[in-house]
C-alpha cells in the first residue's frame, strides 16, 4: 500500500495570530496518499481576521479551508478565542512531490498572507502504467513559443502522434490527470459517506466541507486513499492509451508509439513522470521578450478587455519564474528546444531532437516531415501567426514594442531568458 511519511512540522510564531497544528505529526503515516491537517487558528483582537487557511506547495494553492469548527477546549484556555476556530482538512499528497514540503498559510481580510507552519515529508510515487502502448512526449512551455508548429511537425513522423494540432489543443492525458487530481482528493471520495446532493458538483467535494463528527474505519480509508486512487491512475492511463490507439488507426500509423501533449503544470509533469518513467519532456522556449510581444498582439486581436501591458508583463514574469524553477529541478532528464533553432536550422534541430526521442531521424524522414508540414493547412498556419513569417518573429520585441515597454520587458524578462541561453 502507498505510504506517506511526515518528516518534520515547523510551526512559526506570528504576531496577531494564535495557531496550533495538531495533525500531522512527524513520523505519523496517513491513509494511502491522504494527509490530514487539523488544529485551530484565529486572529487576536485588533488584527485582520483570518478568512482562510491555504495549503501551498510549489507556489500552487493545493487546498483552502475556512476555520469554523467548534473548539470549546480552546475557548476554555484562551479567554479571547472565538467559539469556532477549529479546522479539519485532508489533502492528497499526490499534489506534492515525492519529497515534499508545503506551507500552511493564513489569508487575512486585508489580503495579506502569512506562513504559519511548514510540513515536510515523503510519499510513494504512483505505480507506472502497465502495458501502455503509447508513451508521452511532453511539451513543457508557455504560450506563443511555437508549440503548435512543433506538434504539427512531429505529427508528420510515422512513430509519433499529435491530433490535428492547428485545429485542436488536444490534451487527452492532461484531461485524465485532472480527473485523477480531482477525484483522488480525500474531499472528493469522502463524498461517498456524506454527499450533499443539493450541489450538482457534490462528487468533487469542492464546497466547504461540513463539520466532521466521525470518520470511517481505517481500513476503508486506507483502501480509498491508496489502492482506490492507484486504480484511478491506471484507468486514466488506459483511457489515454485507448484514445491514441484510435488516432493511430485513423492516421494509418502502425509504428506509432509516442504521443505529443502540451503542459507545464507541476502536477501534470510530476504525475506523468510517475505513470510513464520513460517520458520525454521537452522544455520549449523562445526569447521571452518576443514571446511577450506575440502574446500582447494575440490578446489584443482575439480577446476583449485584454490586460494592460504592465499587468501582462507582471503575469508573464511570474509564470516564467516558476518555469525556470522547473527547468532547474529537471534539466538533467529533459531536453531544451529553442524556437529560434527550429526556425534557423530546422533540419539539424529536428535530427537532434528525433535522435533524443529515440525514433527514426534519417534525412528522408526529416525532409518528409518538413515538406509535409509546410504544405499542410496554410490557412490555419497563417491564422495562427502574429508575424509575417517565423524569421520575422525573431527579435521582434525590439521593433514592435514602444520604447518604455521594450525597456521594461528587457529588464524583467532578459535575465530569465539568459537562463535558457539567450
C-alpha positions as CSV (number, residue, x, y, z in Angstrom):
1,X,0.0,0.0,0.0
2,X,1.3,3.5,-0.7
3,X,2.6,5.4,2.2
4,X,3.2,9.0,3.3
5,X,5.8,9.8,6.0
6,X,5.9,13.2,7.8
7,X,9.5,14.1,8.4
8,X,9.0,17.5,10.2
9,X,6.4,20.1,11.1
10,X,7.9,23.6,11.7
11,X,5.5,25.9,13.3
12,X,6.0,29.7,13.4
13,X,5.0,32.3,15.9
14,X,3.2,35.1,14.1
15,X,2.3,38.3,15.9
16,X,-1.5,38.8,15.9
17,X,-2.3,35.1,15.3
18,X,-2.9,32.2,17.6
19,X,-2.4,28.9,15.9
20,X,-1.9,25.3,16.7
21,X,-1.4,22.5,14.1
22,X,-2.3,19.2,15.9
23,X,-2.1,17.0,12.9
24,X,0.0,15.9,11.1
25,X,2.9,15.0,13.4
26,X,6.4,13.8,12.5
27,X,6.5,10.1,11.8
28,X,2.7,9.7,11.6
29,X,1.5,7.9,8.5
30,X,-1.7,8.5,6.6
31,X,-4.5,6.7,4.8
32,X,-2.8,6.0,1.5
33,X,-1.8,9.3,-0.1
34,X,-4.1,11.3,2.2
35,X,-2.6,13.8,4.7
36,X,-4.9,15.1,7.5
37,X,-4.4,18.6,8.8
38,X,-6.3,19.7,11.9
39,X,-6.0,22.2,14.6
40,X,-7.2,25.8,15.3
41,X,-6.4,29.3,14.3
42,X,-7.7,32.8,14.9
43,X,-6.6,36.4,14.8
44,X,-6.2,38.2,18.1
45,X,-8.2,41.4,18.9
46,X,-7.4,44.4,16.7
47,X,-5.8,42.3,13.9
48,X,-7.3,41.4,10.5
49,X,-9.5,38.3,10.6
50,X,-8.3,35.0,9.1
51,X,-10.5,34.4,6.1
52,X,-8.9,31.1,5.0
53,X,-6.1,28.7,5.6
54,X,-4.3,27.8,2.4
55,X,-2.1,24.8,1.7
56,X,0.6,25.9,-0.7
57,X,3.0,23.6,-2.4
58,X,5.4,24.6,-5.2
59,X,3.8,28.0,-5.5
60,X,0.4,26.4,-6.1
61,X,-2.6,26.5,-3.8
62,X,-3.4,22.9,-3.1
63,X,-6.4,23.5,-0.8
64,X,-8.0,26.1,1.3
65,X,-10.5,26.0,4.2
66,X,-12.2,28.5,6.5
67,X,-11.7,27.8,10.2
68,X,-15.2,27.3,11.6
69,X,-15.3,24.1,13.8
70,X,-16.3,24.4,17.4
71,X,-13.4,24.2,19.8
72,X,-14.7,24.7,23.3
73,X,-11.4,23.5,24.7
74,X,-9.5,26.4,23.1
75,X,-12.0,29.0,24.4
76,X,-11.7,27.5,27.9
77,X,-7.9,28.1,28.0
78,X,-7.7,31.3,25.9
79,X,-10.1,34.0,27.0
80,X,-10.3,35.9,23.7
81,X,-10.7,32.8,21.5
82,X,-13.8,32.6,19.3
83,X,-16.1,29.7,19.6
84,X,-15.3,28.2,16.2
85,X,-11.6,28.5,15.4
86,X,-11.1,24.8,14.6
87,X,-10.3,23.3,11.2
88,X,-10.0,19.8,9.7
89,X,-8.8,19.1,6.2
90,X,-7.5,16.1,4.3
91,X,-5.4,16.7,1.2
92,X,-3.8,14.4,-1.4
93,X,-0.1,14.0,-1.2
94,X,-0.1,13.4,-5.0
95,X,-0.4,17.1,-5.4
96,X,3.1,17.4,-3.8
97,X,6.4,16.0,-4.9
98,X,7.7,12.6,-3.7
99,X,9.9,14.5,-1.3
100,X,7.6,17.4,-0.4
101,X,7.2,20.5,1.6
102,X,4.1,22.6,1.9
103,X,3.1,25.7,3.8
104,X,0.0,26.2,5.9
105,X,-0.7,29.8,5.2
106,X,-3.2,32.2,6.8
107,X,-5.0,34.5,4.4
108,X,-6.4,37.6,6.2
109,X,-9.1,40.1,5.5
110,X,-6.6,42.7,4.4
111,X,-5.3,40.3,1.7
112,X,-2.1,39.6,3.5
113,X,-0.7,36.0,3.5
114,X,1.4,34.7,6.4
115,X,3.1,31.3,6.7
116,X,2.1,29.6,9.9
117,X,3.8,26.2,9.5
118,X,5.8,24.2,7.0
119,X,5.3,20.5,6.7
120,X,8.0,18.3,5.1
121,X,7.7,14.6,4.2
122,X,8.0,11.9,1.6
123,X,5.4,9.8,-0.3
124,X,5.5,6.8,-2.5
125,X,5.0,7.5,-6.2
126,X,2.1,6.3,-8.4
127,X,2.8,2.9,-9.8
128,X,3.8,3.1,-13.5
129,X,1.2,2.4,-16.1
130,X,1.2,-1.3,-17.2
131,X,1.2,-2.5,-20.8
132,X,0.9,1.1,-22.2
133,X,1.4,1.0,-26.0
134,X,1.8,4.8,-26.3
135,X,4.1,6.9,-24.2
136,X,4.1,10.7,-23.9
137,X,6.4,13.4,-25.2
138,X,5.6,16.4,-23.0
139,X,6.0,19.9,-24.5
140,X,6.5,22.0,-21.3
141,X,6.0,25.5,-22.4
142,X,4.1,28.7,-22.2
143,X,2.0,30.2,-25.0
144,X,3.3,31.7,-28.2
145,X,6.6,29.8,-28.4
146,X,5.9,27.7,-31.5
147,X,4.4,24.7,-29.7
148,X,1.7,24.2,-32.2
149,X,4.2,24.2,-35.1
150,X,6.5,21.7,-33.4
151,X,3.4,19.5,-32.6
152,X,2.4,19.8,-36.3
153,X,5.9,18.8,-37.4
154,X,6.2,15.8,-35.0
155,X,2.8,14.6,-36.2
156,X,4.4,14.0,-39.6
157,X,6.6,11.3,-38.1
158,X,5.4,7.7,-38.5
159,X,6.2,6.9,-34.9
160,X,4.6,10.0,-33.3
161,X,1.0,11.1,-32.8
162,X,-0.5,14.5,-32.3
163,X,-4.1,15.0,-33.1
164,X,-4.8,17.9,-35.6
165,X,-2.6,20.5,-33.8
166,X,-3.7,23.6,-35.7
167,X,-7.4,22.8,-35.1
168,X,-7.3,21.4,-31.6
169,X,-5.3,21.7,-28.4
170,X,-5.6,18.0,-27.7
171,X,-4.7,17.2,-24.1
172,X,-6.2,13.7,-23.5
173,X,-3.6,12.7,-20.9
174,X,-3.8,16.0,-19.2
175,X,-7.6,15.8,-19.1
176,X,-7.5,12.4,-17.4
177,X,-4.8,13.6,-15.0
178,X,-7.1,16.4,-13.9
179,X,-9.7,13.7,-13.2
180,X,-7.1,11.9,-11.1
181,X,-6.3,15.0,-9.2
182,X,-9.9,16.0,-8.6
183,X,-11.4,12.6,-7.7
184,X,-8.2,11.4,-5.9
185,X,-8.6,14.2,-3.3
186,X,-10.0,13.0,0.1
187,X,-12.6,15.7,0.0
188,X,-14.0,14.1,-3.2
189,X,-14.0,10.4,-2.2
190,X,-15.3,11.4,1.3
191,X,-18.5,12.3,-0.5
192,X,-19.2,8.6,-0.6
193,X,-20.1,8.9,3.1
194,X,-21.5,12.5,3.3
195,X,-22.8,13.6,-0.1
196,X,-24.5,17.0,-0.4
197,X,-26.8,16.1,-3.3
198,X,-28.2,19.6,-3.4
199,X,-24.9,20.6,-5.1
200,X,-24.7,19.3,-8.7
201,X,-20.9,19.1,-8.3
202,X,-21.2,17.2,-5.0
203,X,-18.9,14.3,-6.1
204,X,-16.0,16.7,-6.3
205,X,-16.4,17.9,-2.7
206,X,-15.5,21.4,-3.8
207,X,-17.9,23.2,-1.4
208,X,-16.7,23.9,2.1
209,X,-16.8,20.6,3.9
210,X,-19.3,20.0,6.7
211,X,-18.1,19.6,10.3
212,X,-16.7,16.2,10.9
213,X,-18.3,14.2,13.6
214,X,-16.7,10.8,13.0
215,X,-14.6,9.1,10.4
216,X,-15.0,5.8,8.5
217,X,-12.9,2.8,9.5
218,X,-9.2,3.0,8.9
219,X,-9.2,0.0,6.6
220,X,-11.8,1.7,4.4
221,X,-9.9,5.0,4.3
222,X,-6.6,3.2,3.6
223,X,-8.1,1.5,0.6
224,X,-9.8,4.6,-0.7
225,X,-6.8,6.8,-0.3
226,X,-4.4,4.1,-1.6
227,X,-5.4,1.3,-3.8
228,X,-8.6,3.2,-4.9
229,X,-6.5,6.1,-6.1
230,X,-3.9,3.9,-7.7
231,X,-6.7,2.1,-9.6
232,X,-8.0,5.5,-10.8
233,X,-4.5,6.4,-12.1
234,X,-4.3,3.1,-14.0
235,X,-7.8,3.8,-15.5
236,X,-6.6,7.3,-16.6
237,X,-3.6,5.8,-18.4
238,X,-5.8,3.1,-20.0
239,X,-8.2,5.8,-21.3
240,X,-5.3,7.8,-22.8
241,X,-3.9,4.7,-24.5
242,X,-7.3,3.9,-25.9
243,X,-7.7,7.4,-27.4
244,X,-4.3,7.3,-29.1
245,X,-4.9,3.8,-30.4
246,X,-7.8,5.2,-32.3
247,X,-5.7,8.2,-33.5
248,X,-3.0,5.8,-34.8
249,X,-5.6,3.8,-36.6
250,X,-7.2,6.9,-38.3
251,X,-3.7,8.2,-39.3
252,X,-2.6,4.8,-40.5
253,X,0.5,4.7,-38.3
254,X,1.1,1.1,-37.2
255,X,4.6,2.1,-36.0
256,X,3.3,4.9,-33.7
257,X,4.4,4.6,-30.1
258,X,4.7,8.2,-28.9
259,X,2.2,11.0,-28.5
260,X,2.7,14.7,-28.0
261,X,0.8,16.9,-25.5
262,X,1.5,20.3,-24.0
263,X,1.5,21.1,-20.4
264,X,3.7,22.9,-17.9
265,X,1.6,22.4,-14.8
266,X,3.8,20.9,-12.0
267,X,1.1,18.3,-11.1
268,X,0.8,17.1,-14.6
269,X,4.5,16.9,-15.2
270,X,5.1,15.1,-11.9
271,X,2.2,12.6,-12.4
272,X,3.3,11.9,-16.0
273,X,6.9,11.1,-14.8
274,X,5.5,8.6,-12.2
275,X,3.0,7.0,-14.6
276,X,5.5,6.9,-17.5
277,X,9.1,6.7,-16.2
278,X,10.4,6.8,-19.8
279,X,8.6,10.1,-20.6
280,X,10.4,12.5,-22.9
281,X,10.0,16.1,-21.6
282,X,10.9,19.0,-23.9
283,X,11.3,22.5,-22.4
284,X,10.3,24.5,-25.5
285,X,11.4,28.1,-25.2
286,X,11.5,31.3,-27.3
287,X,13.2,34.5,-26.4
288,X,10.8,35.6,-23.7
289,X,10.7,39.2,-24.9
290,X,9.5,38.0,-28.3
291,X,7.0,35.7,-26.6
292,X,5.6,38.6,-24.6
293,X,5.4,40.7,-27.7
294,X,3.5,37.9,-29.5
295,X,1.2,37.4,-26.5
296,X,0.4,41.1,-26.4
297,X,-0.6,41.2,-30.0
298,X,-2.5,38.0,-29.9
299,X,-4.5,39.1,-26.9
300,X,-5.3,42.5,-28.4
301,X,-6.6,40.8,-31.6
302,X,-8.5,37.9,-30.1
303,X,-9.6,38.9,-26.6
304,X,-11.8,41.7,-25.5
305,X,-10.7,43.6,-22.4
306,X,-7.1,42.5,-22.7
307,X,-4.8,43.2,-19.7
308,X,-2.9,46.4,-19.6
309,X,0.7,46.0,-20.6
310,X,2.2,46.2,-17.1
311,X,-0.2,43.6,-15.8
312,X,0.5,41.2,-18.6
313,X,4.3,41.7,-18.1
314,X,3.9,41.0,-14.4
315,X,1.9,37.9,-15.0
316,X,4.3,36.6,-17.7
317,X,7.3,37.3,-15.4
318,X,5.7,35.3,-12.5
319,X,4.9,32.4,-14.8
320,X,8.4,32.3,-16.2
321,X,10.0,32.4,-12.7
322,X,8.0,29.2,-11.9
323,X,9.0,27.8,-15.3
324,X,12.7,28.5,-14.6
325,X,12.5,26.7,-11.3
326,X,11.0,23.6,-13.1
327,X,13.9,23.7,-15.5
328,X,16.4,24.0,-12.7
329,X,14.9,20.9,-11.0
330,X,14.6,18.7,-14.1
331,X,17.0,19.8,-16.7
332,X,19.2,16.7,-16.3
333,X,16.4,14.5,-17.5
334,X,14.8,16.8,-20.1
335,X,15.6,18.4,-23.4
336,X,15.8,22.1,-24.2
337,X,14.4,23.1,-27.6
338,X,14.7,26.7,-28.7
339,X,12.2,28.1,-31.2
340,X,14.9,30.1,-32.9
341,X,17.0,27.0,-33.6
342,X,14.0,25.3,-35.2
343,X,13.4,28.4,-37.5
344,X,17.1,28.9,-38.5
345,X,18.3,25.3,-38.7
346,X,15.2,23.1,-38.9
347,X,16.9,20.0,-40.4
348,X,19.8,19.8,-37.9
349,X,17.5,20.7,-35.0
350,X,15.0,18.0,-35.9
351,X,17.7,15.4,-36.4
352,X,19.0,16.1,-32.9
353,X,15.5,16.1,-31.4
354,X,14.4,12.9,-33.0
355,X,17.6,11.1,-32.0
356,X,17.0,12.1,-28.4
357,X,13.4,10.9,-28.7
358,X,14.8,7.5,-30.0
359,X,12.8,7.5,-33.2
360,X,13.9,7.4,-36.8
361,X,16.0,10.5,-37.5
362,X,17.1,9.8,-41.1
363,X,17.3,12.5,-43.7
364,X,14.4,11.0,-45.6
365,X,12.2,11.2,-42.6
366,X,13.2,14.7,-41.6
367,X,12.8,16.0,-45.2
368,X,9.3,14.5,-45.5
369,X,8.3,15.9,-42.1
370,X,9.3,19.5,-43.1
371,X,7.9,19.3,-46.6
372,X,4.6,17.8,-45.3
373,X,4.2,20.4,-42.5
374,X,5.0,23.4,-44.7
375,X,2.4,22.3,-47.3
376,X,-0.4,21.4,-45.0
377,X,-3.2,23.7,-43.9
378,X,-1.5,27.0,-44.9
379,X,-4.8,28.8,-44.0
380,X,-4.6,27.6,-40.3
381,X,-0.9,28.3,-40.1
382,X,-1.4,31.9,-41.3
383,X,-4.3,32.4,-38.9
384,X,-2.1,31.3,-36.0
385,X,0.8,33.7,-36.7
386,X,1.2,37.2,-35.3
387,X,4.3,38.0,-37.5
388,X,4.7,37.9,-41.3
389,X,7.0,34.9,-41.1
390,X,8.8,32.8,-38.5
391,X,12.0,34.6,-39.4
392,X,10.4,38.0,-38.9
393,X,9.2,36.9,-35.4
394,X,12.8,36.6,-34.1
395,X,13.9,39.8,-32.3
396,X,10.5,41.5,-32.9
397,X,10.3,42.9,-29.4
398,X,13.0,45.5,-30.4
399,X,10.9,46.7,-33.3
400,X,7.3,46.2,-32.2
401,X,7.2,47.4,-28.6
402,X,7.1,51.1,-27.6
403,X,10.5,52.1,-26.2
404,X,9.4,52.4,-22.5
405,X,7.7,49.0,-22.7
406,X,10.7,47.4,-24.5
407,X,13.0,48.6,-21.7
408,X,10.7,47.2,-19.0
409,X,10.3,44.0,-20.9
410,X,14.1,43.6,-21.3
411,X,14.6,44.3,-17.6
412,X,12.0,41.8,-16.4
413,X,12.5,39.0,-18.9
414,X,16.1,39.4,-20.1
415,X,17.6,37.7,-17.0
416,X,15.1,34.9,-17.2
417,X,15.9,34.4,-20.9
418,X,19.6,34.2,-20.1
419,X,18.9,31.1,-18.0
420,X,17.9,29.4,-21.3
421,X,20.9,30.6,-23.3
422,X,19.6,33.9,-24.7
